[in-house]
């Protein structure tokens, strides 16, 4: 399914969140994401949080991890 690249991020990400939630049913589950301070790890963490998962973030970059945690609040 293609989405309008000019659409707000939340609108573009909604189909992916719905597919992820339906595929693995993460709502209420505990999930650990490694490499979560930036990039793909942070994107996965955001998607899991938006699907209702309880997410633990792990990374060797402590400062980046603090910034990632703040961005998820």
Secondary structure, DSSP 8 states (H G I E B T S, - for coil): ----TTS-HHHHHHHHHHHHHHHH--TT-EEEEESTTSHHHHHHHHHHHHTT-EEEEE-S-HHHHHHHHHHH-
